[in-house]
């Protein structure tokens, strides 16, 4: 585990047992509304900034815990904050999936949303399949679609970024029902 990472058991100890560690969930509003850790705050990754995180910090010396679905986006969030000289952020290893797997409490909403990483895979797969079929049966120039998807996925893997995920996060079904997050 990296220096800027904590396990779900360490988070549980700090957040529940010690009462009050600041926990920021960087998933989309819709994912957060579907289920989240009680007491967590929702600040989607694309809206995350040093200033916003600092507003939630009770004391400058205490850490801020960052969580997402699986640990990938929270890791990106911590790197983003470290680049802006915010050194007190810790990524929760394994995300809310590991939290649930450990039997810790979650607050579930009525709204069910497909996780953003799954939306990316579905969209990329659909674009590749449709582009290939169009390239075979309509015009070979349509093969540029699966080529573009393949290049985009390769770039995403190399840079640990996801432009498609950033675009999908802005779509209406990934917004909260009120357009804003209900934290708590």
C-alpha positions as CSV (number, residue, x, y, z in Angstrom):
1,X,0.0,0.0,0.0
2,X,1.3,3.5,-0.9
3,X,2.1,6.2,1.6
4,X,-1.0,8.1,0.6
5,X,-3.3,5.1,0.8
6,X,-5.3,3.6,3.7
7,X,-7.3,0.5,4.1
8,X,-11.0,0.5,4.7
9,X,-10.4,-0.8,8.2
10,X,-8.2,2.3,8.9
11,X,-10.9,4.5,7.5
12,X,-13.5,2.8,9.6
13,X,-11.5,3.4,12.7
14,X,-10.9,7.1,11.9
15,X,-14.4,7.8,10.5
16,X,-16.7,5.7,12.7
17,X,-14.9,4.8,15.9
18,X,-13.0,8.0,16.4
19,X,-16.0,10.0,15.1
20,X,-15.4,12.5,12.5
21,X,-12.7,12.0,9.9
22,X,-13.6,13.9,6.8
23,X,-14.5,11.6,4.0
24,X,-14.9,12.8,0.4
25,X,-16.5,10.6,-2.2
26,X,-15.3,11.5,-5.7
27,X,-17.9,9.5,-7.6
28,X,-20.7,11.2,-9.6
29,X,-23.7,12.6,-7.8
30,X,-25.9,9.8,-9.1
31,X,-23.5,7.1,-8.0
32,X,-23.3,8.8,-4.6
33,X,-27.1,8.9,-4.3
34,X,-27.3,5.2,-5.2
35,X,-25.1,4.4,-2.1
36,X,-22.5,6.0,0.0
37,X,-20.9,5.9,3.4
38,X,-22.9,7.8,6.0
39,X,-21.3,11.1,6.8
40,X,-19.3,11.3,3.5
41,X,-19.3,14.4,1.3
42,X,-19.8,14.2,-2.4
43,X,-17.4,16.1,-4.6
44,X,-17.1,14.5,-8.1
45,X,-13.6,14.1,-9.4
46,X,-14.1,16.7,-12.2
47,X,-15.1,19.3,-9.6
48,X,-12.4,18.5,-7.0
49,X,-10.0,21.3,-6.1
50,X,-7.6,22.1,-3.3
51,X,-9.9,25.0,-2.2
52,X,-13.0,22.9,-2.1
53,X,-11.3,20.1,-0.1
54,X,-9.8,22.6,2.3
55,X,-13.3,24.0,3.1
56,X,-14.3,20.6,4.4
57,X,-11.1,20.1,6.5
58,X,-11.8,20.8,10.2
59,X,-8.1,21.2,11.2
60,X,-5.2,21.8,8.8
61,X,-3.2,18.9,10.3
62,X,-5.8,16.2,10.0
63,X,-6.1,14.1,6.8
64,X,-8.9,14.0,4.3
65,X,-10.0,10.6,3.2
66,X,-10.9,10.2,-0.5
67,X,-13.1,7.3,-1.7
68,X,-14.6,6.2,-4.9
69,X,-16.1,2.9,-6.2
70,X,-12.9,0.8,-6.4
71,X,-9.9,3.1,-5.5
72,X,-9.0,4.2,-9.0
73,X,-10.6,7.7,-9.0
74,X,-9.7,8.3,-5.4
75,X,-6.0,7.6,-6.4
76,X,-6.4,10.2,-9.2
77,X,-8.0,12.6,-6.8
78,X,-5.1,12.3,-4.3
79,X,-2.5,12.8,-7.1
80,X,-4.5,15.9,-8.3
81,X,-4.5,17.3,-4.8
82,X,-0.8,16.6,-4.3
83,X,0.0,18.4,-7.5
84,X,-1.7,21.5,-6.0
85,X,0.4,21.1,-2.8
86,X,-2.4,19.6,-0.7
87,X,-0.5,16.9,1.2
88,X,-3.2,15.7,3.7
89,X,-5.3,13.6,1.3
90,X,-5.4,9.8,1.6
91,X,-7.0,7.4,-0.9
92,X,-9.1,4.6,0.5
93,X,-7.8,1.4,-1.1
94,X,-10.5,-0.7,-2.7
95,X,-13.1,2.0,-2.5
96,X,-16.7,1.5,-1.4
97,X,-16.6,-2.0,-2.8
98,X,-14.0,-3.0,-0.3
99,X,-15.9,-1.1,2.4
100,X,-19.0,-3.1,1.7
101,X,-17.1,-6.3,1.4
102,X,-15.8,-5.7,4.9
103,X,-19.4,-5.4,6.2
104,X,-19.2,-1.7,7.0
105,X,-22.4,0.4,6.8
106,X,-23.6,2.1,3.6
107,X,-26.6,4.3,3.1
108,X,-28.4,3.1,0.0
109,X,-30.7,5.2,-2.0
110,X,-33.6,4.2,-4.2
111,X,-31.8,5.2,-7.4
112,X,-29.7,2.6,-9.1
113,X,-26.9,3.8,-11.4
114,X,-24.4,2.0,-13.5
115,X,-20.9,2.8,-12.2
116,X,-18.9,5.2,-14.3
117,X,-16.2,2.7,-15.2
118,X,-18.8,0.3,-16.5
119,X,-20.4,3.1,-18.5
120,X,-17.0,3.7,-20.1
121,X,-16.6,0.0,-21.0
122,X,-20.1,-0.2,-22.4
123,X,-19.7,2.9,-24.5
124,X,-16.2,1.9,-25.8
125,X,-17.4,-1.6,-26.7
126,X,-20.5,-0.3,-28.4
127,X,-18.5,2.2,-30.4
128,X,-16.0,-0.4,-31.4
129,X,-18.6,-2.9,-32.5
130,X,-20.8,-0.4,-34.4
131,X,-17.7,1.2,-36.1
132,X,-16.5,-2.3,-37.2
133,X,-19.9,-3.3,-38.5
134,X,-20.3,0.0,-40.4
135,X,-16.7,-0.4,-41.7
136,X,-17.4,-3.9,-43.0
137,X,-20.9,-3.4,-44.4
138,X,-21.2,0.4,-45.3
139,X,-17.9,2.1,-45.9
140,X,-14.3,1.2,-44.8
141,X,-13.8,4.7,-43.5
142,X,-16.0,3.8,-40.5
143,X,-13.2,1.7,-39.3
144,X,-11.7,4.9,-38.0
145,X,-14.2,4.7,-35.1
146,X,-12.8,1.5,-33.5
147,X,-9.3,2.7,-34.2
148,X,-10.0,5.9,-32.3
149,X,-11.6,4.0,-29.4
150,X,-8.5,1.7,-29.3
151,X,-6.1,4.6,-29.3
152,X,-8.2,6.4,-26.7
153,X,-8.2,3.4,-24.4
154,X,-4.4,2.9,-24.8
155,X,-3.8,6.6,-24.0
156,X,-6.1,6.3,-21.0
157,X,-4.2,3.3,-19.7
158,X,-0.8,4.9,-20.2
159,X,-1.7,8.3,-18.6
160,X,-4.2,6.9,-16.0
161,X,-6.8,9.4,-17.2
162,X,-10.1,8.9,-18.9
163,X,-11.6,11.5,-21.2
164,X,-14.6,9.3,-22.0
165,X,-15.3,9.0,-18.3
166,X,-15.1,12.7,-17.8
167,X,-17.6,13.3,-20.6
168,X,-19.9,10.6,-19.4
169,X,-19.8,12.0,-15.9
170,X,-21.4,15.2,-17.2
171,X,-24.4,13.5,-18.8
172,X,-27.8,13.9,-17.2
173,X,-28.2,10.4,-15.7
174,X,-24.9,10.9,-13.8
175,X,-26.2,14.0,-12.1
176,X,-28.1,13.8,-8.8
177,X,-31.8,14.0,-8.9
178,X,-31.7,17.5,-7.6
179,X,-28.6,18.3,-9.7
180,X,-26.6,18.6,-6.4
181,X,-25.4,16.2,-3.9
182,X,-27.1,15.3,-0.6
183,X,-24.2,14.8,1.7
184,X,-24.6,12.9,4.9
